[in-house]
Amino acid sequence: MTRVALLVNAAAGRGRARDAAGAVTARLTAAGVEVQPLQAPDRAAAERAVGQVAADVDAVAALGGDGVAHAAVQGLAGTGTPLAVLPAGTGNDLALALGVPADPLAAADAAVADLRTGGGRPLDLVRSSWDGGQRWWATVLCCGFDSAVSDRVNRLRWPPGRRRYDLATALELARLRPRRVRLTLDGEVTDHDVTLVAVGNTGVYGGGLRICPDADPADGWLDVTVVGPVSRRELVRTRPRLAAGTHTTHPAVRVLRARTVELAAEGLTTWADGEPVGPLPQRCTVVPGALAVLGADRGERLERPRRRVP
């Protein structure tokens, strides 16, 4: 019998994942899948649980948002055990970028279909390393303004929900200033005054914002979007263009490409997949085909132009 370990972030999507867990389990069981629930009270426990079962199951299903997928990736990278992304979070950027059905039950059906046929989409992953630490990530890593907002959200205890993010954004806008960042792209060193830097394996972050609109998670390359110094007003005006990916034509924006990206700056941290990663300096290395994803290419796809690989 096919065995699938099910990892659930009960808090994702304001309880949507918790509410969907029973129906997802029933749908998988009806399809002849033996479901092994993974008990994990926090992210560290979730990562350990996935790592412990990876060799003994046919797949791991992550029910929730990008955070639960990020936890699963830590235990699955390079193991050969595939991941089923069952979106039930707030952002679901990985599911969106890979064309996973937006409904978790439909995503479960698509994953089972791939398990039966031996299908699955190869996905590049990125390994970030720094002095004393290492993490894998799948979507976009950011540092600068966006990571500062996320750091502040993490420190705030009030107000609840979306208003905490809005408050953190307002507070960081008030202290906005360019930061000096050294980028080393495949060994070539350049210094930049930046508002933010985003390193993209996929194109979207922050709930569908197309920060790296041409990024392809199966080409072995990383897209690096560098936003130079902008005023508070210009940053607020430009951010809505991220939804369409048209910000890349702004004169303050540059898009670069590399297989290995090193970032160095004083006092900055990084976030990826909506989760804290680590401090700078940091080295990001793409690992082609490090994970297979089940049920992909069956949902909404973000259009992207074809491009020549340098």
C-alpha contacts under 8 A as a table, 3 or more apart, distances in Angstrom:
res1	aa1	res2	aa2	distance
1	M	32	G	7.08
1	M	33	V	6.52
1	M	34	E	6.66
2	T	32	G	7.14
2	T	33	V	5.07
2	T	34	E	6.01
2	T	57	V	7.77
2	T	58	D	6.31
3	R	33	V	5.76
3	R	34	E	4.69
3	R	35	V	6.00
3	R	36	Q	7.13
3	R	57	V	5.18
3	R	58	D	5.41
3	R	59	A	7.02
4	V	33	V	6.78
4	V	34	E	6.23
4	V	35	V	5.12
4	V	36	Q	6.06
4	V	57	V	5.70
4	V	58	D	5.77
4	V	59	A	4.98
4	V	60	V	5.50
4	V	61	A	6.71
5	A	35	V	5.81
5	A	36	Q	4.49
5	A	37	P	5.74
5	A	38	L	6.46
5	A	53	V	7.55
5	A	57	V	6.63
5	A	59	A	6.51
5	A	60	V	4.73
5	A	61	A	6.08
6	L	35	V	6.55
6	L	36	Q	5.95
6	L	37	P	4.86
6	L	38	L	5.85
6	L	60	V	5.99
6	L	61	A	4.85
6	L	62	A	6.16
6	L	63	L	7.27
7	L	37	P	6.45
7	L	38	L	5.27
7	L	39	Q	7.50
7	L	40	A	7.94
7	L	46	A	7.47
7	L	50	V	7.99
7	L	60	V	7.28
7	L	61	A	6.08
7	L	62	A	4.92
7	L	63	L	6.10
7	L	68	V	7.46
7	L	72	A	7.85
8	V	17	A	6.80
8	V	18	R	7.18
8	V	21	A	7.17
8	V	38	L	7.61
8	V	62	A	6.09
8	V	63	L	4.79
8	V	64	G	6.17
8	V	68	V	7.14
9	N	12	A	5.52
9	N	17	A	6.44
9	N	18	R	7.10
9	N	63	L	6.45
9	N	64	G	5.34
9	N	65	G	7.75
9	N	68	V	6.03
10	A	15	G	5.93
10	A	16	R	7.61
10	A	17	A	5.43
10	A	18	R	4.28
10	A	19	D	7.99
10	A	64	G	7.38
11	A	14	R	5.63
11	A	15	G	4.96
11	A	16	R	7.58
11	A	17	A	6.91
11	A	18	R	6.81
12	A	15	G	5.67
12	A	16	R	6.32
12	A	17	A	5.59
12	A	18	R	7.58
12	A	64	G	5.18
12	A	65	G	5.95
12	A	88	A	6.58
12	A	89	G	4.68
12	A	90	T	6.84
13	G	16	R	4.90
13	G	17	A	6.35
13	G	64	G	7.02
13	G	65	G	7.13
13	G	88	A	5.82
13	G	89	G	3.90
13	G	90	T	4.76
14	R	17	A	7.92
14	R	89	G	7.64
14	R	90	T	7.83
15	G	18	R	5.18
15	G	19	D	6.21
16	R	19	D	5.15
16	R	20	A	6.15
16	R	64	G	7.84
16	R	88	A	5.87
16	R	89	G	7.02
17	A	20	A	5.05
17	A	21	A	6.09
17	A	63	L	6.14
17	A	64	G	5.17
17	A	88	A	5.06
17	A	89	G	6.81
18	R	21	A	5.37
18	R	22	G	7.99
19	D	22	G	6.98
20	A	23	A	5.43
20	A	24	V	6.09
20	A	88	A	7.85
20	A	104	P	7.59
21	A	24	V	5.17
21	A	25	T	6.10
21	A	63	L	7.47
22	G	25	T	5.15
22	G	26	A	6.18
23	A	26	A	5.06
23	A	27	R	6.09
23	A	105	L	7.48
24	V	27	R	5.06
24	V	28	L	6.19
24	V	104	P	7.18
24	V	105	L	5.82
24	V	108	A	6.92
25	T	28	L	5.26
25	T	29	T	6.08
25	T	35	V	6.71
26	A	29	T	5.08
26	A	30	A	6.04
27	R	30	A	5.19
27	R	31	A	6.41
27	R	105	L	7.11
27	R	108	A	7.47
27	R	109	D	7.72
28	L	31	A	5.12
28	L	32	G	6.69
28	L	33	V	5.35
28	L	34	E	7.53
28	L	35	V	7.14
28	L	108	A	6.89
28	L	109	D	7.63
28	L	112	V	7.58
29	T	32	G	5.20
29	T	33	V	4.86
29	T	34	E	6.05
29	T	35	V	6.75
30	A	33	V	7.19
31	A	112	V	7.50
38	L	46	A	7.64
38	L	49	A	6.57
38	L	50	V	7.74
39	Q	46	A	7.44
39	Q	49	A	7.54
40	A	43	R	7.34
40	A	45	A	5.06
40	A	46	A	4.80
40	A	49	A	7.06
41	P	45	A	6.42
41	P	46	A	7.30
42	D	45	A	5.40
42	D	46	A	6.20
43	R	46	A	4.99
43	R	47	E	6.24
43	R	68	V	7.88
43	R	71	A	6.32
44	A	47	E	5.22
44	A	48	R	6.34
44	A	71	A	7.81
45	A	48	R	5.11
45	A	49	A	6.04
46	A	49	A	5.07
46	A	50	V	6.25
46	A	71	A	6.23
46	A	72	A	7.26
47	E	50	V	5.34
47	E	51	G	6.26
47	E	71	A	5.10
47	E	72	A	6.01
47	E	74	Q	5.95
47	E	75	G	5.67
48	R	51	G	5.11
48	R	52	Q	6.15
48	R	75	G	6.88
49	A	52	Q	5.17
49	A	53	V	6.48
49	A	75	G	7.90
50	V	53	V	5.44
50	V	54	A	5.82
50	V	60	V	7.47
50	V	72	A	5.98
50	V	74	Q	7.96
50	V	75	G	5.10
50	V	76	L	7.10
51	G	54	A	5.37
51	G	74	Q	7.53
51	G	75	G	4.04
51	G	76	L	6.57
52	Q	55	A	7.44
52	Q	75	G	7.81
53	V	56	D	5.30
53	V	57	V	6.39
54	A	57	V	5.89
54	A	59	A	7.45
54	A	60	V	7.31
54	A	75	G	7.02
54	A	76	L	6.43
54	A	79	T	7.26
54	A	81	T	6.18
55	A	79	T	7.50
55	A	81	T	7.10
57	V	60	V	7.26
57	V	81	T	7.59
58	D	81	T	6.40
58	D	82	P	7.32
58	D	115	L	7.97
59	A	81	T	5.58
59	A	82	P	5.00
59	A	83	L	5.79
59	A	84	A	7.01
60	V	72	A	7.55
60	V	81	T	7.44
60	V	82	P	6.53
60	V	83	L	5.10
60	V	84	A	6.12
61	A	83	L	5.80
61	A	84	A	4.40
61	A	85	V	5.98
61	A	86	L	6.76
62	A	68	V	5.98
62	A	69	A	5.60
62	A	72	A	6.79
62	A	83	L	7.30
62	A	84	A	6.19
62	A	85	V	5.27
62	A	86	L	5.78
62	A	87	P	7.99
63	L	68	V	6.94
63	L	69	A	7.82
63	L	85	V	6.61
63	L	86	L	4.67
63	L	87	P	6.03
63	L	88	A	6.27
63	L	104	P	7.53
64	G	67	G	7.51
64	G	68	V	5.89
64	G	69	A	7.59
64	G	86	L	6.51
64	G	87	P	5.37
64	G	88	A	4.35
64	G	89	G	4.72
64	G	92	N	7.96
65	G	68	V	5.83
65	G	69	A	6.75
65	G	87	P	5.74
65	G	88	A	5.66
65	G	89	G	3.69
65	G	90	T	6.22
65	G	91	G	6.33
65	G	92	N	5.02
66	D	69	A	5.09
66	D	70	H	6.00
66	D	89	G	7.14
66	D	91	G	6.90
66	D	92	N	5.44
66	D	93	D	6.50
66	D	94	L	6.42
66	D	273	D	5.63
66	D	274	G	6.61
67	G	70	H	4.97
67	G	71	A	6.33
67	G	273	D	6.33
67	G	274	G	6.33
67	G	275	E	6.29
68	V	71	A	5.04
68	V	72	A	6.27
69	A	72	A	5.03
69	A	73	V	6.13
69	A	85	V	6.75
70	H	73	V	5.13
70	H	74	Q	6.69
70	H	136	W	7.76
70	H	137	W	6.32
70	H	138	A	7.25
70	H	273	D	6.23
70	H	275	E	7.71
71	A	74	Q	5.49
71	A	75	G	7.27
72	A	75	G	5.53
72	A	76	L	6.26
72	A	83	L	7.68
73	V	76	L	5.00
73	V	77	A	5.61
73	V	83	L	7.89
73	V	136	W	6.76
73	V	137	W	7.08
73	V	138	A	7.81
74	Q	77	A	6.06
74	Q	135	R	7.00
74	Q	136	W	5.89
74	Q	137	W	7.93
76	L	79	T	5.41
76	L	80	G	7.32
76	L	81	T	6.24
76	L	82	P	7.35
76	L	83	L	7.62
76	L	291	L	7.15
77	A	80	G	7.63
77	A	125	L	7.60
77	A	136	W	7.55
77	A	290	A	5.69
77	A	291	L	5.75
78	G	290	A	5.03
78	G	291	L	6.31
79	T	291	L	7.81
80	G	290	A	7.92
80	G	291	L	6.73
80	G	292	A	7.37
81	T	291	L	7.56
81	T	292	A	7.37
82	P	120	G	7.60
82	P	291	L	6.33
82	P	292	A	4.76
82	P	293	V	5.59
82	P	294	L	6.62
83	L	291	L	7.44
83	L	292	A	6.30
83	L	293	V	4.87
83	L	294	L	6.00
84	A	107	A	7.86
84	A	108	A	7.46
84	A	111	A	5.93
84	A	293	V	5.79
84	A	294	L	4.86
84	A	295	G	6.66
85	V	95	A	6.46
85	V	100	V	7.25
85	V	107	A	7.19
85	V	293	V	7.30
85	V	294	L	7.27
85	V	295	G	7.69
86	L	95	A	7.75
86	L	100	V	7.92
86	L	102	A	7.98
86	L	103	D	7.62
86	L	104	P	4.72
86	L	105	L	7.64
86	L	107	A	5.57
86	L	108	A	6.50
87	P	92	N	5.77
87	P	95	A	6.43
87	P	101	P	7.89
87	P	102	A	6.09
87	P	103	D	6.73
87	P	104	P	5.41
87	P	107	A	7.61
88	A	92	N	7.22
88	A	102	A	7.99
88	A	103	D	7.56
88	A	104	P	6.38
89	G	92	N	5.79
90	T	207	G	7.04
91	G	205	Y	7.81
91	G	206	G	6.39
91	G	207	G	3.94
91	G	208	G	6.94
92	N	95	A	5.45
92	N	96	L	6.28
92	N	207	G	6.61
93	D	96	L	5.04
93	D	97	A	6.07
93	D	139	T	7.43
93	D	204	V	6.02
93	D	205	Y	5.75
93	D	206	G	7.32
93	D	207	G	5.87
93	D	208	G	5.92
93	D	273	D	7.95
94	L	97	A	5.18
94	L	98	L	6.21
94	L	138	A	7.35
94	L	139	T	6.21
94	L	202	T	7.66
94	L	204	V	7.85
94	L	273	D	7.98
95	A	98	L	5.30
95	A	99	G	5.98
95	A	100	V	4.83
95	A	101	P	7.34
95	A	102	A	7.33
95	A	296	A	7.70
96	L	99	G	5.32
96	L	100	V	6.26
96	L	102	A	7.56
96	L	208	G	7.47
96	L	299	G	7.47
96	L	300	E	6.40
96	L	301	R	6.72
96	L	302	L	7.67
97	A	100	V	7.89
97	A	202	T	6.38
97	A	203	G	6.89
97	A	204	V	6.69
97	A	301	R	6.55
97	A	302	L	6.68
98	L	296	A	5.47
98	L	297	D	5.93
98	L	301	R	7.05
99	G	296	A	5.12
99	G	297	D	4.15
99	G	298	R	5.32
99	G	299	G	4.26
99	G	300	E	5.16
99	G	301	R	5.10
100	V	107	A	6.20
100	V	295	G	5.86
100	V	296	A	4.47
100	V	297	D	5.87
100	V	298	R	5.51
100	V	299	G	4.81
100	V	300	E	7.26
101	P	104	P	7.11
101	P	106	A	5.97
101	P	107	A	5.01
101	P	110	A	7.92
101	P	295	G	7.70
101	P	296	A	7.61
101	P	298	R	5.80
101	P	299	G	4.12
101	P	300	E	7.05
102	A	106	A	7.53
102	A	107	A	7.01
102	A	299	G	6.57
102	A	300	E	7.82
103	D	106	A	5.30
103	D	107	A	6.13
104	P	107	A	4.84
104	P	108	A	6.07
105	L	108	A	4.98
105	L	109	D	6.31
106	A	109	D	5.05
106	A	110	A	6.23
107	A	110	A	5.06
107	A	111	A	6.14
107	A	295	G	6.08
108	A	111	A	5.05
108	A	112	V	6.24
108	A	295	G	7.46
109	D	112	V	5.20
109	D	113	A	6.29
109	D	295	G	7.72
110	A	113	A	5.11
110	A	114	D	6.44
110	A	294	L	7.18
110	A	295	G	4.33
110	A	296	A	7.62
110	A	298	R	7.55
111	A	114	D	5.19
111	A	115	L	6.27
111	A	294	L	4.72
111	A	295	G	4.16
111	A	296	A	7.92
112	V	115	L	4.95
112	V	116	R	6.23
112	V	294	L	7.89
112	V	295	G	7.63
113	A	116	R	5.26
113	A	117	T	6.45
113	A	119	G	7.94
113	A	295	G	7.45
114	D	117	T	5.20
114	D	118	G	5.64
114	D	119	G	4.39
114	D	120	G	5.81
114	D	294	L	5.91
114	D	295	G	6.25
115	L	118	G	5.15
115	L	119	G	6.28
115	L	120	G	7.75
115	L	294	L	7.38
116	R	119	G	7.69
119	G	294	L	7.10
120	G	292	A	5.63
120	G	293	V	5.29
120	G	294	L	4.56
120	G	295	G	6.69
120	G	296	A	7.09
121	R	292	A	5.28
121	R	293	V	5.09
121	R	294	L	6.42
121	R	295	G	7.95
121	R	296	A	6.36
122	P	218	A	6.80
122	P	289	G	5.03
122	P	290	A	7.39
122	P	291	L	5.93
122	P	292	A	4.46
122	P	293	V	6.43
123	L	217	P	5.88
123	L	218	A	5.57
123	L	288	P	6.98
123	L	289	G	4.87
123	L	290	A	6.26
123	L	291	L	5.22
123	L	292	A	5.69
123	L	293	V	6.78
124	D	138	A	7.33
124	D	201	N	7.34
124	D	217	P	5.39
124	D	218	A	5.46
124	D	219	D	7.69
124	D	220	G	6.60
124	D	286	V	6.66
124	D	287	V	5.63
124	D	288	P	4.34
124	D	289	G	4.54
124	D	290	A	5.44
124	D	291	L	6.62
125	L	136	W	6.74
125	L	137	W	6.01
125	L	138	A	5.11
125	L	201	N	7.29
125	L	217	P	7.79
125	L	286	V	5.87
125	L	287	V	5.38
125	L	288	P	6.59
125	L	289	G	7.12
125	L	290	A	5.70
125	L	291	L	6.99
126	V	136	W	5.54
126	V	137	W	5.34
126	V	138	A	6.28
126	V	201	N	7.31
126	V	284	C	6.27
126	V	285	T	5.43
126	V	286	V	4.36
126	V	287	V	5.82
127	R	134	Q	6.97
127	R	135	R	5.80
127	R	136	W	4.50
127	R	137	W	6.56
127	R	283	R	7.94
127	R	284	C	5.57
127	R	285	T	5.29
127	R	286	V	6.44
127	R	287	V	7.24
128	S	134	Q	5.53
128	S	135	R	5.30
128	S	136	W	6.12
128	S	137	W	7.70
128	S	277	V	7.90
128	S	282	Q	6.54
128	S	283	R	5.44
128	S	284	C	4.39
128	S	285	T	6.53
129	S	132	G	7.99
129	S	133	G	5.77
129	S	134	Q	4.25
129	S	135	R	6.58
129	S	282	Q	5.69
129	S	283	R	5.29
129	S	284	C	6.64
130	W	133	G	5.33
130	W	134	Q	6.35
130	W	278	G	7.40
130	W	279	P	7.31
130	W	280	L	7.15
130	W	281	P	6.39
130	W	282	Q	4.80
130	W	283	R	6.46
131	D	282	Q	7.97
133	G	278	G	7.48
135	R	277	V	6.60
137	W	140	V	7.68
137	W	141	L	7.85
137	W	272	A	6.28
137	W	273	D	6.45
138	A	201	N	6.37
138	A	202	T	7.21
138	A	272	A	7.82
138	A	273	D	6.68
139	T	200	G	6.21
139	T	201	N	5.24
139	T	202	T	4.79
139	T	203	G	7.17
139	T	204	V	7.02
139	T	205	Y	7.10
139	T	272	A	6.83
139	T	273	D	5.65
140	V	198	A	6.57
140	V	199	V	5.61
140	V	200	G	4.40
140	V	201	N	5.93
140	V	202	T	6.33
140	V	203	G	7.17
140	V	204	V	6.94
140	V	205	Y	6.22
140	V	272	A	5.41
140	V	273	D	6.20
141	L	198	A	5.63
141	L	199	V	5.08
141	L	200	G	6.44
141	L	270	T	6.52
141	L	271	W	5.49
141	L	272	A	4.11
141	L	273	D	7.08
142	C	146	D	6.60
142	C	147	S	6.04
142	C	196	L	7.16
142	C	197	V	5.70
142	C	198	A	4.34
142	C	199	V	6.28
142	C	270	T	5.59
142	C	271	W	5.53
142	C	272	A	6.40
143	C	146	D	6.27
143	C	147	S	4.85
143	C	148	A	7.42
143	C	196	L	5.77
143	C	197	V	5.47
143	C	198	A	6.60
143	C	268	L	6.70
143	C	269	T	6.16
143	C	270	T	4.85
143	C	271	W	6.80
144	G	147	S	5.47
144	G	148	A	6.07
144	G	179	R	7.19
144	G	194	V	7.43
144	G	195	T	5.89
144	G	196	L	4.21
144	G	197	V	6.30
144	G	268	L	6.67
144	G	269	T	7.84
145	F	148	A	5.12
145	F	149	V	6.29
145	F	172	E	7.32
145	F	176	L	7.50
145	F	195	T	5.88
145	F	196	L	5.38
146	D	149	V	5.15
146	D	150	S	6.33
146	D	196	L	6.80
147	S	150	S	4.96
147	S	151	D	6.04
147	S	268	L	7.87
147	S	269	T	6.59
147	S	270	T	5.85
147	S	271	W	5.90
148	A	151	D	5.01
148	A	152	R	6.21
148	A	172	E	7.05
148	A	268	L	7.64
148	A	269	T	7.70
149	V	152	R	5.15
149	V	153	V	6.17
149	V	165	Y	7.49
149	V	168	A	5.55
149	V	169	T	5.61
149	V	172	E	6.20
150	S	153	V	5.01
150	S	154	N	6.19
150	S	165	Y	7.82
150	S	168	A	7.75
150	S	271	W	7.71
151	D	154	N	5.14
151	D	155	R	6.51
152	R	155	R	5.04
152	R	156	L	6.21
152	R	168	A	5.77
153	V	156	L	5.24
153	V	164	R	6.26
153	V	165	Y	5.84
153	V	168	A	5.72
154	N	157	R	7.95
156	L	159	P	7.75
156	L	164	R	7.13
157	R	160	P	7.44
158	W	164	R	6.28
159	P	163	R	5.91
159	P	164	R	5.02
160	P	163	R	6.14
160	P	164	R	5.71
161	G	164	R	5.85
161	G	165	Y	7.50
162	R	165	Y	5.32
162	R	166	D	6.44
163	R	166	D	4.90
163	R	167	L	6.08
164	R	167	L	5.16
164	R	168	A	6.17
165	Y	168	A	5.06
165	Y	169	T	6.10
166	D	169	T	5.13
166	D	170	A	6.27
167	L	170	A	5.13
167	L	171	L	6.21
168	A	171	L	5.13
168	A	172	E	6.16
169	T	172	E	5.23
169	T	173	L	6.02
170	A	173	L	5.09
170	A	174	A	6.32
171	L	174	A	5.23
171	L	175	R	6.84
172	E	175	R	5.24
172	E	176	L	5.97
173	L	176	L	4.91
173	L	232	R	6.26
174	A	232	R	7.93
176	L	232	R	6.94
177	R	195	T	7.10
177	R	229	P	7.59
178	P	193	D	5.61
178	P	194	V	5.14
178	P	195	T	5.22
178	P	228	G	7.51
178	P	229	P	5.42
178	P	230	V	7.92
179	R	193	D	5.38
179	R	194	V	5.30
179	R	195	T	6.47
179	R	265	A	7.74
180	R	191	D	7.01
180	R	192	H	5.70
180	R	193	D	4.53
180	R	194	V	6.32
180	R	265	A	6.34
180	R	266	E	7.99
181	V	191	D	5.84
181	V	192	H	5.35
181	V	193	D	6.30
181	V	194	V	6.87
181	V	263	L	6.76
181	V	264	A	5.71
181	V	265	A	4.90
182	R	189	V	6.99
182	R	190	T	5.85
182	R	191	D	4.42
182	R	192	H	6.29
182	R	262	E	7.90
182	R	263	L	5.79
182	R	264	A	5.07
182	R	265	A	6.46
183	L	188	E	7.96
183	L	189	V	5.76
183	L	190	T	5.38
183	L	191	D	6.14
183	L	192	H	7.55
183	L	261	V	6.96
183	L	262	E	5.67
183	L	263	L	4.99
183	L	264	A	6.72
184	T	187	G	5.50
184	T	188	E	5.17
184	T	189	V	4.31
184	T	190	T	6.38
184	T	260	T	8.00
184	T	261	V	5.76
184	T	262	E	4.86
184	T	263	L	6.63
185	L	188	E	5.12
185	L	189	V	6.58
185	L	257	R	7.58
185	L	258	A	5.55
185	L	259	R	7.49
185	L	260	T	5.94
185	L	261	V	4.86
185	L	262	E	6.53
186	D	258	A	5.89
186	D	259	R	6.33
186	D	260	T	5.21
186	D	261	V	6.56
192	H	228	G	7.45
193	D	228	G	5.93
193	D	229	P	6.39
194	V	197	V	7.03
194	V	226	V	6.82
194	V	227	V	5.65
194	V	228	G	4.13
194	V	229	P	5.33
195	T	226	V	7.95
195	T	227	V	5.51
195	T	228	G	5.36
195	T	229	P	5.35
195	T	230	V	6.86
196	L	226	V	6.29
196	L	227	V	5.37
196	L	228	G	7.19
197	V	224	V	7.03
197	V	225	T	5.77
197	V	226	V	4.69
197	V	227	V	6.26
198	A	211	I	7.18
198	A	212	C	7.50
198	A	224	V	5.67
198	A	225	T	5.11
198	A	226	V	6.60
199	V	212	C	7.70
199	V	222	L	6.45
199	V	223	D	5.80
199	V	224	V	4.51
199	V	225	T	6.46
200	G	203	G	5.88
200	G	204	V	7.88
200	G	211	I	7.86
200	G	212	C	5.75
200	G	215	A	6.15
200	G	222	L	5.55
200	G	223	D	5.01
200	G	224	V	6.16
200	G	225	T	7.81
201	N	215	A	5.96
201	N	216	D	6.49
201	N	217	P	5.13
201	N	221	W	7.29
201	N	222	L	5.33
201	N	223	D	6.77
201	N	286	V	7.91
202	T	212	C	7.25
202	T	215	A	5.14
202	T	216	D	5.72
202	T	217	P	5.18
203	G	210	R	5.48
203	G	211	I	6.11
203	G	212	C	4.40
203	G	213	P	4.78
203	G	214	D	6.30
203	G	215	A	4.88
203	G	216	D	7.20
204	V	207	G	7.49
204	V	208	G	5.27
204	V	209	L	5.20
204	V	210	R	4.46
204	V	211	I	5.84
204	V	212	C	6.56
204	V	213	P	7.08
205	Y	208	G	5.53
205	Y	209	L	5.32
205	Y	210	R	6.69
205	Y	211	I	6.85
205	Y	273	D	7.42
205	Y	274	G	7.78
206	G	209	L	5.70
206	G	274	G	7.39
208	G	243	A	6.62
209	L	242	L	5.10
209	L	243	A	4.53
209	L	244	A	7.51
209	L	245	G	7.45
210	R	213	P	4.96
210	R	242	L	5.16
210	R	243	A	5.52
210	R	244	A	6.47
210	R	245	G	4.88
211	I	225	T	7.07
211	I	242	L	5.79
211	I	245	G	6.43
211	I	247	H	7.99
212	C	215	A	5.63
212	C	223	D	6.28
212	C	224	V	7.16
212	C	225	T	6.23
212	C	245	G	7.42
212	C	255	V	7.90
213	P	245	G	5.45
213	P	304	R	6.88
214	D	223	D	7.58
214	D	304	R	5.78
214	D	305	P	7.00
215	A	221	W	7.96
215	A	222	L	6.87
215	A	223	D	5.67
216	D	219	D	5.79
216	D	221	W	7.56
217	P	220	G	7.17
217	P	221	W	7.75
218	A	288	P	6.80
218	A	289	G	6.95
219	D	288	P	7.42
220	G	259	R	6.73
220	G	286	V	6.34
220	G	287	V	6.98
220	G	288	P	5.16
221	W	257	R	6.69
221	W	258	A	5.75
221	W	259	R	4.93
221	W	286	V	6.73
222	L	257	R	5.58
222	L	258	A	5.39
222	L	259	R	5.75
222	L	260	T	7.63
222	L	261	V	8.00
222	L	286	V	6.98
223	D	255	V	6.70
223	D	256	L	5.84
223	D	257	R	4.66
223	D	258	A	6.82
224	V	255	V	5.46
224	V	256	L	4.89
224	V	257	R	5.75
224	V	258	A	7.73
225	T	253	V	6.95
225	T	254	R	5.81
225	T	255	V	4.51
225	T	256	L	6.44
226	V	253	V	5.65
226	V	254	R	5.14
226	V	255	V	6.24
226	V	256	L	7.84
227	V	252	A	5.69
227	V	253	V	4.57
227	V	254	R	6.60
228	G	252	A	4.97
228	G	253	V	6.18
229	P	252	A	6.88
230	V	234	E	5.96
230	V	235	L	6.12
230	V	252	A	7.19
231	S	234	E	5.08
231	S	235	L	6.10
232	R	235	L	5.18
232	R	236	V	6.31
233	R	236	V	5.28
233	R	237	R	6.18
234	E	237	R	4.99
234	E	238	T	5.91
235	L	238	T	5.14
235	L	239	R	6.08
236	V	239	R	5.57
236	V	240	P	7.72
237	R	240	P	6.71
238	T	241	R	5.56
238	T	242	L	7.45
238	T	247	H	6.77
239	R	242	L	5.47
239	R	243	A	7.95
239	R	247	H	7.77
240	P	243	A	5.87
240	P	244	A	7.89
241	R	244	A	5.52
241	R	245	G	6.08
241	R	246	T	5.49
241	R	247	H	5.31
242	L	245	G	4.74
242	L	246	T	6.42
242	L	247	H	5.82
243	A	246	T	7.96
244	A	247	H	7.89
245	G	248	T	6.76
246	T	249	T	6.16
246	T	250	H	7.94
247	H	250	H	5.43
247	H	253	V	7.22
248	T	253	V	5.68
248	T	254	R	6.79
248	T	255	V	7.15
249	T	253	V	6.97
250	H	253	V	5.48
251	P	254	R	7.89
258	A	261	V	6.45
259	R	285	T	6.24
259	R	286	V	5.81
260	T	283	R	7.16
260	T	284	C	5.65
260	T	285	T	4.55
260	T	286	V	6.50
261	V	283	R	5.84
261	V	284	C	5.05
261	V	285	T	6.54
262	E	281	P	7.19
262	E	282	Q	5.65
262	E	283	R	4.31
262	E	284	C	6.08
263	L	280	L	6.44
263	L	281	P	5.47
263	L	282	Q	5.38
263	L	283	R	6.51
264	A	280	L	5.31
264	A	281	P	4.15
264	A	282	Q	6.57
265	A	268	L	6.20
265	A	280	L	6.08
265	A	281	P	6.47
266	E	280	L	7.31
267	G	279	P	7.86
267	G	280	L	7.58
268	L	279	P	6.25
268	L	280	L	6.07
269	T	276	P	7.99
269	T	277	V	7.50
269	T	278	G	5.66
269	T	279	P	4.20
269	T	280	L	5.82
270	T	276	P	6.34
270	T	277	V	5.49
270	T	278	G	5.57
270	T	279	P	6.20
270	T	280	L	7.41
271	W	274	G	6.15
271	W	275	E	5.35
271	W	276	P	4.40
271	W	277	V	5.05
271	W	278	G	7.34
272	A	275	E	5.33
272	A	276	P	6.48
272	A	277	V	6.33
278	G	282	Q	7.77
279	P	282	Q	6.83
287	V	290	A	5.81
289	G	292	A	7.11
293	V	296	A	6.43
295	G	298	R	6.72
296	A	299	G	7.35
297	D	300	E	7.87
297	D	301	R	7.34
